[in-house]
Amino acid sequence: MRRVCVAWYKRGVKKIKERGAYVIQHLCGDSKHILGKQPELGVHAVSIGQETPVADARRIVGDKVALCGNVSPTVTLLKKSPQDIMEEAKKCIEDAGLRRKRHLLT
């Protein structure tokens, strides 16, 4: 099953890229158990949910793909102060390893 799904997914990613678009795959929830497989799909970036720490995700995927995340939309953005939002954003940037230049803060 996995082999068939991966083949079709890669095919879809390739078609999208051929049209000049970027491919960002979003993974909901704690996705550490599948993050290591995402670079092989050919996506440009992986968007992680608030349950997956940026530092863990970066350690798993390395420099193979860009990461997107990880300011919490349901807690930080809705319920916290602008200062708290800035602090969480800075932590995400630090955890992602800004020197890699492969992170989109979301």
Secondary structure, DSSP 8 states (H G I E B T S, - for coil): -HHHHHHHHHHHHHHHHHTT---EEEE-S--HHHHTTGGGGT-SEEEE-TTS-HHHHHHHHTTSSEEE--S-TTTHHHHS-HHHHHHHHHHHHHHHTGGG--EE--
